[in-house]
Amino acid sequence: MGGFRKRCLGYWNKALTSHIFVEIKYDWFKLMRITEKEKLKAYALIGKRQNTLFVLEFATFAQDGNHTLALCRALSNLADKEKCKVEIYSTGPFSSYFHSLQRAGFELRMRNLIILGYLLGPKEIFDKLYNPFGGLENTRVKVWTPKRELVLYEPKMRCNREVALQMKEWVLHRFLLSQLDIKNSIRQGFITLYGADENWIRSFAKSIPFTAWIYHHIDYI
């Protein structure tokens, strides 16, 4: 995806001196942790800015609701002490911690900052995502959209089959970001195929599984 360099030593020094990134200063950062028998079970990374505590990262072991509530109570106590409000991000009812956050007293608000991306190298991304098995490694995979036509996968040995996937450009983007349920998208008509049977489709869907989007405030960076 355009705009982001590979992370390496000195990454932020280069990033923050470029025209792409702007550093937003925080008053301070704190790390909250919950441990049991010296093992980390949950944590929250918090930054204070403009009388608001921003939860930059939030995670619990196995999405444990009790640990979520415990972290929320700690956040509330800190916010009361600092006389601040707390902001934490969630993508909706099916995302991690959504219901636990509601039980803890958080109120829903529309977000006003949105990240957009355009895939510059579909084949390169597909090569990193794709895990062909069970005959998939011998299938040439082609994609057609109204804007482009390309070969996503070329078998390294022999080619026993060629499958063509037709879709809109936005579907291709979601597909390559692992944000698409492939089988349901085919059933709904978002993707049409040529040269594939049901067994191939099932294997192909497993090779690039749907990955739920986890949204952190730190993504703004």
N, CA and C atoms as a LAMMPS dump frame, in Angstrom:
ITEM: TIMESTEP
0
ITEM: NUMBER OF ATOMS
663
ITEM: BOX BOUNDS ff ff ff
-5.0000000000000000e+02 5.0000000000000000e+02
-5.0000000000000000e+02 5.0000000000000000e+02
-5.0000000000000000e+02 5.0000000000000000e+02
ITEM: ATOMS id mol type element x y z
1 1 1 N 0.849 -1.177 0
2 1 2 C 0 0 0
3 1 3 C 0.887 1.23 0
4 2 1 N 0.581 2.195 -0.817
5 2 2 C 1.427 3.358 -0.969
6 2 3 C 1.477 4.227 0.275
7 3 1 N 2.644 4.849 0.507
8 3 2 C 2.758 5.796 1.598
9 3 3 C 3.472 5.266 2.816
10 4 1 N 3.723 3.973 2.89
11 4 2 C 4.358 3.399 4.073
12 4 3 C 5.623 2.65 3.669
13 5 1 N 6.73 3.004 4.291
14 5 2 C 7.982 2.306 4.023
15 5 3 C 8.116 1.093 4.931
16 6 1 N 9.007 0.204 4.549
17 6 2 C 9.278 -0.96 5.38
18 6 3 C 9.914 -0.51 6.7
19 7 1 N 9.415 -1.065 7.804
20 7 2 C 9.946 -0.692 9.121
21 7 3 C 11.378 -1.195 9.277
22 8 1 N 12.249 -0.335 9.726
23 8 2 C 13.647 -0.696 9.928
24 8 3 C 14.235 0.287 10.942
25 9 1 N 15.494 0.049 11.333
26 9 2 C 16.173 0.942 12.263
27 9 3 C 16.243 2.346 11.659
28 10 1 N 15.801 3.33 12.426
29 10 2 C 15.801 4.7 11.939
30 10 3 C 14.56 5.09 11.158
31 11 1 N 13.55 4.197 11.15
32 11 2 C 12.321 4.431 10.376
33 11 3 C 11.649 5.751 10.744
34 12 1 N 11.442 5.969 12.062
35 12 2 C 10.69 7.152 12.478
36 12 3 C 11.467 8.443 12.248
37 13 1 N 12.791 8.405 12.34
38 13 2 C 13.575 9.608 12.042
39 13 3 C 13.347 10.058 10.602
40 14 1 N 13.327 9.078 9.685
41 14 2 C 13.084 9.405 8.279
42 14 3 C 11.637 9.833 8.059
43 15 1 N 10.723 9.097 8.709
44 15 2 C 9.298 9.377 8.498
45 15 3 C 8.917 10.775 8.963
46 16 1 N 9.394 11.15 10.141
47 16 2 C 8.97 12.418 10.734
48 16 3 C 9.662 13.63 10.125
49 17 1 N 10.694 13.395 9.312
50 17 2 C 11.328 14.507 8.6
51 17 3 C 10.835 14.593 7.155
52 18 1 N 9.921 13.71 6.777
53 18 2 C 9.368 13.734 5.423
54 18 3 C 8.11 14.6 5.394
55 19 1 N 7.568 14.808 4.199
56 19 2 C 6.344 15.606 4.05
57 19 3 C 5.095 14.77 4.315
58 20 1 N 5.252 13.445 4.499
59 20 2 C 4.094 12.557 4.635
60 20 3 C 3.547 12.572 6.056
61 21 1 N 4.44 12.549 7.038
62 21 2 C 4.028 12.41 8.427
63 21 3 C 4.166 13.719 9.197
64 22 1 N 3.275 13.915 10.14
65 22 2 C 3.357 15.037 11.073
66 22 3 C 3.275 14.469 12.481
67 23 1 N 4.215 14.839 13.324
68 23 2 C 4.215 14.338 14.696
69 23 3 C 3.212 15.107 15.545
70 24 1 N 2.318 14.38 16.213
71 24 2 C 1.359 14.982 17.138
72 24 3 C 1.888 14.764 18.552
73 25 1 N 2.18 15.845 19.229
74 25 2 C 2.785 15.765 20.555
75 25 3 C 1.76 15.333 21.606
76 26 1 N 2.175 14.428 22.475
77 26 2 C 1.376 14.027 23.632
78 26 3 C 2.039 14.555 24.896
79 27 1 N 1.205 14.811 25.909
80 27 2 C 1.753 15.27 27.188
81 27 3 C 2.549 14.165 27.861
82 28 1 N 1.997 12.954 27.822
83 28 2 C 2.69 11.8 28.385
84 28 3 C 2.055 10.508 27.882
85 29 1 N 2.761 9.403 28.098
86 29 2 C 2.253 8.069 27.776
87 29 3 C 2.3 7.211 29.033
88 30 1 N 1.351 6.313 29.161
89 30 2 C 1.352 5.349 30.264
90 30 3 C 0.985 3.972 29.727
91 31 1 N 1.527 2.955 30.379
92 31 2 C 1.207 1.573 30.036
93 31 3 C 0.528 0.918 31.23
94 32 1 N -0.697 0.453 31.036
95 32 2 C -1.412 -0.291 32.075
96 32 3 C -1.3 -1.776 31.776
97 33 1 N -1.075 -2.56 32.824
98 33 2 C -0.922 -4.004 32.629
99 33 3 C -1.715 -4.772 33.674
100 34 1 N -2.216 -5.929 33.267
101 34 2 C -2.805 -6.894 34.194
102 34 3 C -2.005 -8.182 34.056
103 35 1 N -1.467 -8.663 35.154
104 35 2 C -0.684 -9.897 35.129
105 35 3 C -1.253 -10.897 36.122
106 36 1 N -1.068 -12.158 35.808
107 36 2 C -1.438 -13.255 36.706
108 36 3 C -0.284 -14.248 36.729
109 37 1 N 0.245 -14.479 37.907
110 37 2 C 1.396 -15.376 38.055
111 37 3 C 2.53 -14.948 37.125
112 38 1 N 2.772 -13.643 37.106
113 38 2 C 3.856 -13.021 36.336
114 38 3 C 3.673 -13.156 34.822
115 39 1 N 2.46 -13.492 34.383
116 39 2 C 2.18 -13.592 32.95
117 39 3 C 1.236 -12.459 32.547
118 40 1 N 1.574 -11.794 31.443
119 40 2 C 0.762 -10.688 30.962
120 40 3 C -0.577 -11.203 30.439
121 41 1 N -1.674 -10.651 30.959
122 41 2 C -3.012 -11.06 30.543
123 41 3 C -3.752 -9.96 29.778
124 42 1 N -3.374 -8.709 30.024
125 42 2 C -4.032 -7.592 29.343
126 42 3 C -3.166 -6.346 29.47
127 43 1 N -3.315 -5.437 28.511
128 43 2 C -2.583 -4.174 28.614
129 43 3 C -3.325 -3.082 27.841
130 44 1 N -3.042 -1.852 28.197
131 44 2 C -3.551 -0.689 27.464
132 44 3 C -2.443 0.352 27.409
133 45 1 N -2.192 0.886 26.232
134 45 2 C -1.222 1.963 26.041
135 45 3 C -2.006 3.261 25.882
136 46 1 N -1.742 4.231 26.76
137 46 2 C -2.532 5.455 26.81
138 46 3 C -1.644 6.667 26.577
139 47 1 N -2.17 7.62 25.832
140 47 2 C -1.492 8.895 25.646
141 47 3 C -2.429 10.036 26.001
142 48 1 N -1.931 11.034 26.728
143 48 2 C -2.756 12.189 27.101
144 48 3 C -2.447 13.359 26.184
145 49 1 N -3.525 13.947 25.644
146 49 2 C -3.376 15.115 24.765
147 49 3 C -4.671 15.926 24.791
148 50 1 N -4.565 17.217 25.009
149 50 2 C -5.708 18.135 24.976
150 50 3 C -6.86 17.654 25.874
151 51 1 N -6.543 17.371 27.113
152 51 2 C -7.542 16.954 28.105
153 51 3 C -8.301 15.682 27.717
154 52 1 N -7.642 14.832 26.939
155 52 2 C -8.232 13.554 26.543
156 52 3 C -7.204 12.451 26.708
157 53 1 N -7.641 11.32 27.261
158 53 2 C -6.805 10.125 27.308
159 53 3 C -7.146 9.278 26.089
160 54 1 N -6.207 9.138 25.17
161 54 2 C -6.408 8.327 23.976
162 54 3 C -5.85 6.927 24.23
163 55 1 N -6.68 5.918 24.058
164 55 2 C -6.219 4.536 24.195
165 55 3 C -5.623 4.136 22.853
166 56 1 N -4.301 4.106 22.78
167 56 2 C -3.595 3.854 21.525
168 56 3 C -3.575 2.376 21.172
169 57 1 N -3.462 1.532 22.188
170 57 2 C -3.55 0.078 21.988
171 57 3 C -4.274 -0.523 23.178
172 58 1 N -4.998 -1.617 22.904
173 58 2 C -5.794 -2.261 23.944
174 58 3 C -5.908 -3.733 23.582
175 59 1 N -5.483 -4.613 24.467
176 59 2 C -5.543 -6.044 24.158
177 59 3 C -5.649 -6.858 25.435
178 60 1 N -6.383 -7.967 25.344
179 60 2 C -6.484 -8.909 26.454
180 60 3 C -6.275 -10.311 25.931
181 61 1 N -5.819 -11.182 26.79
182 61 2 C -5.606 -12.574 26.408
183 61 3 C -6.956 -13.223 26.112
184 62 1 N -7.087 -13.791 24.912
185 62 2 C -8.307 -14.499 24.501
186 62 3 C -9.556 -13.618 24.62
187 63 1 N -9.389 -12.299 24.464
188 63 2 C -10.501 -11.35 24.515
189 63 3 C -11.325 -11.515 25.795
190 64 1 N -10.647 -11.675 26.905
191 64 2 C -11.301 -11.923 28.189
192 64 3 C -12.099 -10.701 28.643
193 65 1 N -13.415 -10.895 28.866
194 65 2 C -14.287 -9.798 29.259
195 65 3 C -13.976 -9.242 30.63
196 66 1 N -13.589 -10.099 31.587
197 66 2 C -13.269 -9.631 32.937
198 66 3 C -12.049 -8.72 32.937
199 67 1 N -11.04 -9.099 32.161
200 67 2 C -9.847 -8.264 32.069
201 67 3 C -10.162 -6.944 31.362
202 68 1 N -11.056 -7.001 30.367
203 68 2 C -11.466 -5.773 29.686
204 68 3 C -12.113 -4.802 30.666
205 69 1 N -13.029 -5.316 31.493
206 69 2 C -13.704 -4.466 32.477
207 69 3 C -12.723 -3.924 33.512
208 70 1 N -11.753 -4.755 33.901
209 70 2 C -10.753 -4.304 34.873
210 70 3 C -9.915 -3.162 34.299
211 71 1 N -9.527 -3.279 33.028
212 71 2 C -8.77 -2.204 32.388
213 71 3 C -9.619 -0.938 32.265
214 72 1 N -10.899 -1.121 31.95
215 72 2 C -11.792 0.036 31.817
216 72 3 C -11.956 0.767 33.147
217 73 1 N -12.049 0.007 34.231
218 73 2 C -12.146 0.636 35.557
219 73 3 C -10.885 1.437 35.871
220 74 1 N -9.731 0.856 35.526
221 74 2 C -8.465 1.56 35.751
222 74 3 C -8.389 2.827 34.897
223 75 1 N -8.879 2.745 33.659
224 75 2 C -8.905 3.918 32.783
225 75 3 C -9.812 5.01 33.354
226 76 1 N -10.972 4.588 33.867
227 76 2 C -11.919 5.552 34.444
228 76 3 C -11.316 6.253 35.655
229 77 1 N -10.624 5.485 36.495
230 77 2 C -9.982 6.075 37.678
231 77 3 C -8.912 7.088 37.277
232 78 1 N -8.13 6.723 36.248
233 78 2 C -7.081 7.626 35.785
234 78 3 C -7.691 8.893 35.17
235 79 1 N -8.762 8.717 34.385
236 79 2 C -9.42 9.864 33.761
237 79 3 C -10.004 10.798 34.816
238 80 1 N -10.563 10.21 35.881
239 80 2 C -11.123 11.016 36.967
240 80 3 C -10.019 11.815 37.67
241 81 1 N -8.889 11.156 37.859
242 81 2 C -7.752 11.815 38.512
243 81 3 C -7.209 12.95 37.651
244 82 1 N -7.136 12.709 36.335
245 82 2 C -6.577 13.711 35.419
246 82 3 C -7.62 14.72 34.947
247 83 1 N -8.906 14.471 35.321
248 83 2 C -10.018 15.309 34.864
249 83 3 C -10.059 15.362 33.331
250 84 1 N -10.031 14.155 32.742
251 84 2 C -10.025 14.01 31.288
252 84 3 C -11.145 13.073 30.848
253 85 1 N -11.473 13.134 29.572
254 85 2 C -12.333 12.114 28.977
255 85 3 C -11.442 11.031 28.368
256 86 1 N -12.041 9.879 28.039
257 86 2 C -11.289 8.758 27.466
258 86 3 C -11.86 8.434 26.09
259 87 1 N -10.985 8.222 25.105
260 87 2 C -11.413 7.799 23.776
261 87 3 C -10.736 6.486 23.421
262 88 1 N -11.548 5.529 22.944
263 88 2 C -11.041 4.235 22.493
264 88 3 C -11.81 3.869 21.234
265 89 1 N -11.172 3.15 20.33
266 89 2 C -11.767 2.907 19.024
267 89 3 C -12.183 1.453 18.845
268 90 1 N -13.345 1.271 18.216
269 90 2 C -13.867 -0.056 17.898
270 90 3 C -14.644 0.063 16.593
271 91 1 N -14.602 -0.974 15.757
272 91 2 C -15.226 -0.883 14.436
273 91 3 C -16.689 -1.281 14.428
274 92 1 N -17.232 -1.821 15.523
275 92 2 C -18.652 -2.171 15.533
276 92 3 C -18.958 -3.372 16.401
277 93 1 N -20.224 -3.8 16.432
278 93 2 C -20.679 -4.862 17.343
279 93 3 C -19.957 -6.194 17.204
280 94 1 N -19.368 -6.469 16.026
281 94 2 C -18.703 -7.753 15.833
282 94 3 C -17.207 -7.689 16.126
283 95 1 N -16.718 -6.534 16.524
284 95 2 C -15.289 -6.401 16.803
285 95 3 C -14.981 -6.757 18.254
286 96 1 N -13.713 -6.981 18.508
287 96 2 C -13.276 -7.369 19.849
288 96 3 C -13.613 -6.283 20.863
289 97 1 N -14.076 -6.684 22.019
290 97 2 C -14.278 -5.817 23.187
291 97 3 C -15.469 -4.859 23.084
292 98 1 N -16.18 -4.854 21.964
293 98 2 C -17.248 -3.866 21.774
294 98 3 C -18.271 -3.905 22.913
295 99 1 N -18.795 -5.093 23.205
296 99 2 C -19.84 -5.205 24.223
297 99 3 C -19.279 -4.967 25.628
298 100 1 N -18.044 -5.397 25.851
299 100 2 C -17.424 -5.146 27.157
300 100 3 C -17.236 -3.65 27.383
301 101 1 N -16.864 -2.932 26.328
302 101 2 C -16.685 -1.484 26.45
303 101 3 C -18.018 -0.787 26.719
304 102 1 N -19.087 -1.279 26.09
305 102 2 C -20.407 -0.701 26.36
306 102 3 C -20.825 -0.941 27.809
307 103 1 N -20.568 -2.153 28.307
308 103 2 C -20.925 -2.461 29.696
309 103 3 C -20.128 -1.592 30.668
310 104 1 N -18.926 -1.212 30.242
311 104 2 C -18.089 -0.374 31.105
312 104 3 C -18.525 1.091 31.087
313 105 1 N -19.48 1.429 30.209
314 105 2 C -20.01 2.79 30.205
315 105 3 C -19.58 3.667 29.046
316 106 1 N -18.824 3.119 28.09
317 106 2 C -18.411 3.928 26.943
318 106 3 C -19.607 4.213 26.033
319 107 1 N -19.643 5.41 25.455
320 107 2 C -20.719 5.816 24.558
321 107 3 C -20.221 5.835 23.118
322 108 1 N -21.117 5.475 22.185
323 108 2 C -20.766 5.435 20.772
324 108 3 C -20.728 6.836 20.17
325 109 1 N -19.747 7.059 19.298
326 109 2 C -19.638 8.305 18.546
327 109 3 C -19.165 7.997 17.147
328 110 1 N -19.572 8.829 16.177
329 110 2 C -19.065 8.68 14.816
330 110 3 C -17.6 9.106 14.786
331 111 1 N -16.78 8.384 14.036
332 111 2 C -15.388 8.809 13.901
333 111 3 C -15.279 9.809 12.752
334 112 1 N -14.311 10.697 12.829
335 112 2 C -14.167 11.726 11.803
336 112 3 C -12.839 11.665 11.071
337 113 1 N -12.026 10.68 11.389
338 113 2 C -10.753 10.503 10.686
339 113 3 C -10.734 9.111 10.076
340 114 1 N -10.536 9.031 8.776
341 114 2 C -10.616 7.757 8.071
342 114 3 C -9.357 7.57 7.23
343 115 1 N -8.818 6.355 7.258
344 115 2 C -7.631 6.032 6.467
345 115 3 C -8.071 5.399 5.152
346 116 1 N -7.538 5.897 4.037
347 116 2 C -7.819 5.325 2.731
348 116 3 C -6.513 4.812 2.138
349 117 1 N -6.605 3.739 1.356
350 117 2 C -5.403 3.202 0.741
351 117 3 C -5.679 2.711 -0.668
352 118 1 N -4.653 2.723 -1.506
353 118 2 C -4.765 2.201 -2.862
354 118 3 C -3.601 1.256 -3.094
355 119 1 N -3.899 0.029 -3.476
356 119 2 C -2.861 -0.99 -3.645
357 119 3 C -2.063 -0.725 -4.916
358 120 1 N -0.762 -0.547 -4.74
359 120 2 C 0.102 -0.249 -5.878
360 120 3 C 0.71 -1.506 -6.485
361 121 1 N 0.855 -2.571 -5.705
362 121 2 C 1.471 -3.796 -6.205
363 121 3 C 0.649 -5.02 -5.861
364 122 1 N -0.487 -5.256 -6.539
365 122 2 C -1.367 -6.383 -6.195
366 122 3 C -0.664 -7.733 -6.203
367 123 1 N 0.16 -7.984 -7.222
368 123 2 C 0.821 -9.291 -7.304
369 123 3 C 1.804 -9.489 -6.161
370 124 1 N 2.55 -8.452 -5.819
371 124 2 C 3.516 -8.56 -4.723
372 124 3 C 2.803 -8.845 -3.401
373 125 1 N 1.666 -8.193 -3.189
374 125 2 C 0.89 -8.436 -1.968
375 125 3 C 0.324 -9.847 -1.974
376 126 1 N -0.203 -10.279 -3.121
377 126 2 C -0.775 -11.621 -3.238
378 126 3 C 0.276 -12.69 -2.962
379 127 1 N 1.489 -12.483 -3.446
380 127 2 C 2.571 -13.453 -3.216
381 127 3 C 2.831 -13.661 -1.727
382 128 1 N 2.687 -12.593 -0.938
383 128 2 C 2.926 -12.699 0.502
384 128 3 C 1.744 -13.335 1.229
385 129 1 N 0.54 -13.145 0.687
386 129 2 C -0.661 -13.673 1.329
387 129 3 C -0.926 -15.131 0.99
388 130 1 N -0.693 -15.473 -0.262
389 130 2 C -1.181 -16.738 -0.809
390 130 3 C -0.4 -17.921 -0.273
391 131 1 N -1.134 -18.933 0.161
392 131 2 C -0.529 -20.163 0.668
393 131 3 C -1.143 -21.346 -0.073
394 132 1 N -0.725 -21.576 -1.333
395 132 2 C -1.354 -22.616 -2.146
396 132 3 C -1.069 -24.021 -1.623
397 133 1 N -2.095 -24.857 -1.656
398 133 2 C -1.951 -26.25 -1.221
399 133 3 C -3.017 -27.078 -1.924
400 134 1 N -2.872 -28.396 -1.864
401 134 2 C -3.888 -29.305 -2.387
402 134 3 C -4.229 -29.108 -3.852
403 135 1 N -3.222 -28.813 -4.673
404 135 2 C -3.464 -28.624 -6.097
405 135 3 C -3.505 -27.17 -6.52
406 136 1 N -3.671 -26.259 -5.561
407 136 2 C -3.699 -24.836 -5.904
408 136 3 C -2.375 -24.368 -6.491
409 137 1 N -1.283 -25.04 -6.051
410 137 2 C 0.04 -24.613 -6.518
411 137 3 C 0.227 -24.85 -8.015
412 138 1 N -0.665 -25.641 -8.634
413 138 2 C -0.579 -25.903 -10.072
414 138 3 C -1.635 -25.129 -10.865
415 139 1 N -2.252 -24.133 -10.24
416 139 2 C -3.307 -23.341 -10.89
417 139 3 C -2.837 -21.909 -11.138
418 140 1 N -2.964 -21.481 -12.387
419 140 2 C -2.695 -20.074 -12.699
420 140 3 C -3.927 -19.262 -12.29
421 141 1 N -3.709 -18.204 -11.502
422 141 2 C -4.816 -17.376 -11.011
423 141 3 C -4.755 -16.011 -11.689
424 142 1 N -5.822 -15.701 -12.448
425 142 2 C -5.906 -14.416 -13.142
426 142 3 C -7.036 -13.589 -12.541
427 143 1 N -6.895 -12.289 -12.612
428 143 2 C -7.924 -11.381 -12.096
429 143 3 C -8.243 -10.333 -13.154
430 144 1 N -9.536 -10.078 -13.293
431 144 2 C -9.984 -9.003 -14.176
432 144 3 C -10.84 -8.033 -13.383
433 145 1 N -10.564 -6.731 -13.52
434 145 2 C -11.437 -5.682 -12.993
435 145 3 C -11.666 -4.69 -14.135
436 146 1 N -12.625 -3.786 -14
437 146 2 C -12.826 -2.791 -15.067
438 146 3 C -11.596 -1.926 -15.326
439 147 1 N -10.647 -1.898 -14.387
440 147 2 C -9.463 -1.048 -14.534
441 147 3 C -8.212 -1.799 -14.955
442 148 1 N -8.168 -3.12 -14.736
443 148 2 C -6.933 -3.852 -15.039
444 148 3 C -7.188 -5.346 -15.181
445 149 1 N -6.196 -5.995 -15.771
446 149 2 C -6.199 -7.455 -15.917
447 149 3 C -4.786 -7.94 -15.625
448 150 1 N -4.644 -8.895 -14.731
449 150 2 C -3.307 -9.339 -14.347
450 150 3 C -3.318 -10.787 -13.888
451 151 1 N -2.128 -11.381 -13.912
452 151 2 C -1.926 -12.734 -13.385
453 151 3 C -1.421 -12.585 -11.958
454 152 1 N -2.217 -13.053 -10.987
455 152 2 C -1.812 -12.956 -9.59
456 152 3 C -0.865 -14.072 -9.199
457 153 1 N -1.043 -15.242 -9.808
458 153 2 C -0.192 -16.375 -9.434
459 153 3 C 0.129 -17.211 -10.661
460 154 1 N 1.415 -17.444 -10.868
461 154 2 C 1.9 -18.294 -11.954
462 154 3 C 2.577 -19.512 -11.338
463 155 1 N 2.098 -20.729 -11.636
464 155 2 C 2.698 -21.938 -11.049
465 155 3 C 4.192 -22.02 -11.332
466 156 1 N 4.93 -22.48 -10.334
467 156 2 C 6.383 -22.59 -10.484
468 156 3 C 6.769 -23.816 -11.308
469 157 1 N 5.948 -24.86 -11.252
470 157 2 C 6.231 -26.075 -12.013
471 157 3 C 5.26 -26.15 -13.195
472 158 1 N 4.422 -27.179 -13.23
473 158 2 C 3.473 -27.317 -14.333
474 158 3 C 2.154 -26.614 -13.995
475 159 1 N 1.435 -26.217 -15.027
476 159 2 C 0.139 -25.562 -14.858
477 159 3 C -0.952 -26.513 -15.334
478 160 1 N -1.778 -26.986 -14.405
479 160 2 C -2.85 -27.922 -14.745
480 160 3 C -4.195 -27.237 -14.955
481 161 1 N -4.296 -25.999 -14.503
482 161 2 C -5.591 -25.318 -14.567
483 161 3 C -5.367 -23.811 -14.573
484 162 1 N -6.311 -23.114 -15.2
485 162 2 C -6.305 -21.651 -15.16
486 162 3 C -7.664 -21.178 -14.666
487 163 1 N -7.64 -20.356 -13.629
488 163 2 C -8.875 -19.818 -13.057
489 163 3 C -8.852 -18.303 -13.198
490 164 1 N -9.951 -17.765 -13.685
491 164 2 C -10.082 -16.314 -13.826
492 164 3 C -11.138 -15.805 -12.855
493 165 1 N -10.77 -14.782 -12.092
494 165 2 C -11.696 -14.148 -11.159
495 165 3 C -12.035 -12.762 -11.686
496 166 1 N -13.33 -12.46 -11.757
497 166 2 C -13.778 -11.152 -12.214
498 166 3 C -14.44 -10.426 -11.053
499 167 1 N -14.073 -9.168 -10.868
500 167 2 C -14.598 -8.413 -9.73
501 167 3 C -14.402 -6.92 -9.967
502 168 1 N -15.056 -6.107 -9.152
503 168 2 C -14.833 -4.666 -9.182
504 168 3 C -13.503 -4.343 -8.499
505 169 1 N -13.013 -3.141 -8.745
506 169 2 C -11.724 -2.745 -8.182
507 169 3 C -11.755 -2.727 -6.65
508 170 1 N -12.859 -2.259 -6.053
509 170 2 C -12.933 -2.198 -4.589
510 170 3 C -12.945 -3.596 -3.984
511 171 1 N -13.509 -4.57 -4.713
512 171 2 C -13.516 -5.954 -4.226
513 171 3 C -12.095 -6.505 -4.227
514 172 1 N -11.322 -6.198 -5.271
515 172 2 C -9.922 -6.635 -5.339
516 172 3 C -9.128 -6.084 -4.159
517 173 1 N -9.36 -4.826 -3.812
518 173 2 C -8.648 -4.228 -2.684
519 173 3 C -8.974 -4.957 -1.383
520 174 1 N -10.254 -5.203 -1.132
521 174 2 C -10.639 -5.904 0.097
522 174 3 C -10.099 -7.333 0.09
523 175 1 N -10.106 -7.965 -1.072
524 175 2 C -9.596 -9.327 -1.226
525 175 3 C -8.119 -9.401 -0.854
526 176 1 N -7.321 -8.459 -1.356
527 176 2 C -5.883 -8.483 -1.107
528 176 3 C -5.513 -7.989 0.287
529 177 1 N -6.457 -7.369 0.982
530 177 2 C -6.227 -6.966 2.367
531 177 3 C -6.808 -7.979 3.346
532 178 1 N -7.197 -9.157 2.84
533 178 2 C -7.786 -10.237 3.655
534 178 3 C -9.054 -9.777 4.369
535 179 1 N -9.767 -8.852 3.749
536 179 2 C -10.993 -8.313 4.343
537 179 3 C -12.231 -8.781 3.588
538 180 1 N -12.118 -9.952 2.935
539 180 2 C -13.216 -10.439 2.113
540 180 3 C -13.469 -11.91 2.406
541 181 1 N -14.728 -12.237 2.665
542 181 2 C -15.143 -13.632 2.782
543 181 3 C -15.362 -14.137 1.356
544 182 1 N -14.411 -14.912 0.849
545 182 2 C -14.395 -15.26 -0.57
546 182 3 C -15.621 -16.063 -0.984
547 183 1 N -15.972 -17.099 -0.217
548 183 2 C -17.115 -17.938 -0.598
549 183 3 C -18.416 -17.139 -0.621
550 184 1 N -18.647 -16.324 0.395
551 184 2 C -19.867 -15.518 0.423
552 184 3 C -19.874 -14.463 -0.675
553 185 1 N -18.712 -13.939 -1.007
554 185 2 C -18.629 -12.942 -2.078
555 185 3 C -18.981 -13.558 -3.425
556 186 1 N -18.615 -14.825 -3.607
557 186 2 C -18.975 -15.537 -4.838
558 186 3 C -20.481 -15.789 -4.87
559 187 1 N -21.035 -16.209 -3.728
560 187 2 C -22.483 -16.456 -3.654
561 187 3 C -23.281 -15.179 -3.921
562 188 1 N -22.764 -14.045 -3.429
563 188 2 C -23.469 -12.774 -3.575
564 188 3 C -23.239 -12.117 -4.931
565 189 1 N -22.324 -12.676 -5.721
566 189 2 C -22.083 -12.142 -7.05
567 189 3 C -21.041 -11.05 -7.123
568 190 1 N -20.34 -10.785 -6.014
569 190 2 C -19.268 -9.789 -6.051
570 190 3 C -18.057 -10.316 -6.826
571 191 1 N -17.889 -11.646 -6.824
572 191 2 C -16.821 -12.293 -7.584
573 191 3 C -17.448 -13.345 -8.484
574 192 1 N -17.093 -13.338 -9.756
575 192 2 C -17.481 -14.417 -10.663
576 192 3 C -16.213 -15.133 -11.111
577 193 1 N -16.342 -16.437 -11.354
578 193 2 C -15.168 -17.247 -11.676
579 193 3 C -15.365 -18.018 -12.969
580 194 1 N -14.245 -18.304 -13.601
581 194 2 C -14.224 -19.185 -14.765
582 194 3 C -13.115 -20.209 -14.55
583 195 1 N -13.456 -21.49 -14.684
584 195 2 C -12.454 -22.545 -14.585
585 195 3 C -12.314 -23.177 -13.219
586 196 1 N -13.21 -22.843 -12.274
587 196 2 C -13.099 -23.371 -10.91
588 196 3 C -14.343 -24.165 -10.541
589 197 1 N -14.144 -25.234 -9.752
590 197 2 C -15.274 -25.979 -9.21
591 197 3 C -15.382 -25.707 -7.71
592 198 1 N -16.367 -26.333 -7.043
593 198 2 C -16.603 -26.056 -5.624
594 198 3 C -15.421 -26.448 -4.748
595 199 1 N -14.775 -27.573 -5.052
596 199 2 C -13.621 -28.008 -4.248
597 199 3 C -12.482 -26.999 -4.346
598 200 1 N -12.249 -26.494 -5.559
599 200 2 C -11.178 -25.513 -5.735
600 200 3 C -11.5 -24.241 -4.966
601 201 1 N -12.747 -23.802 -5.031
602 201 2 C -13.156 -22.576 -4.334
603 201 3 C -12.957 -22.72 -2.831
604 202 1 N -13.34 -23.88 -2.273
605 202 2 C -13.169 -24.104 -0.832
606 202 3 C -11.7 -24.029 -0.437
607 203 1 N -10.835 -24.668 -1.228
608 203 2 C -9.395 -24.639 -0.935
609 203 3 C -8.837 -23.226 -1.078
610 204 1 N -9.286 -22.528 -2.104
611 204 2 C -8.804 -21.165 -2.35
612 204 3 C -9.2 -20.235 -1.209
613 205 1 N -10.426 -20.383 -0.717
614 205 2 C -10.899 -19.55 0.396
615 205 3 C -10.076 -19.798 1.652
616 206 1 N -9.645 -21.046 1.872
617 206 2 C -8.816 -21.364 3.037
618 206 3 C -7.4 -20.811 2.882
619 207 1 N -6.949 -20.663 1.644
620 207 2 C -5.573 -20.206 1.407
621 207 3 C -5.407 -18.72 1.711
622 208 1 N -6.504 -17.96 1.633
623 208 2 C -6.481 -16.54 2.008
624 208 3 C -7.681 -16.296 2.913
625 209 1 N -7.591 -16.676 4.184
626 209 2 C -8.745 -16.567 5.083
627 209 3 C -9.093 -15.125 5.415
628 210 1 N -10.364 -14.899 5.681
629 210 2 C -10.828 -13.582 6.112
630 210 3 C -10.196 -13.234 7.453
631 211 1 N -9.688 -12.024 7.574
632 211 2 C -9.049 -11.564 8.806
633 211 3 C -9.795 -10.348 9.333
634 212 1 N -10.316 -10.451 10.541
635 212 2 C -11.065 -9.331 11.121
636 212 3 C -10.147 -8.133 11.323
637 213 1 N -10.649 -6.955 10.991
638 213 2 C -9.875 -5.728 11.136
639 213 3 C -9.853 -5.306 12.597
640 214 1 N -8.664 -5.121 13.136
641 214 2 C -8.508 -4.626 14.505
642 214 3 C -7.994 -3.198 14.412
643 215 1 N -8.755 -2.27 14.952
644 215 2 C -8.468 -0.854 14.757
645 215 3 C -7.91 -0.237 16.027
646 216 1 N -6.726 0.337 15.922
647 216 2 C -6.115 1.061 17.031
648 216 3 C -5.988 2.534 16.657
649 217 1 N -6.078 3.386 17.649
650 217 2 C -5.875 4.819 17.426
651 217 3 C -4.495 5.076 16.831
652 218 1 N -3.553 4.228 17.165
653 218 2 C -2.177 4.423 16.699
654 218 3 C -2.068 4.277 15.179
655 219 1 N -3.099 3.716 14.533
656 219 2 C -3.091 3.61 13.078
657 219 3 C -3.043 4.973 12.397
658 220 1 N -3.438 6.018 13.102
659 220 2 C -3.355 7.344 12.502
660 220 3 C -1.917 7.691 12.149
661 221 1 N -0.959 7.117 12.878
662 221 2 C 0.447 7.347 12.563
663 221 3 C 0.77 6.709 11.22
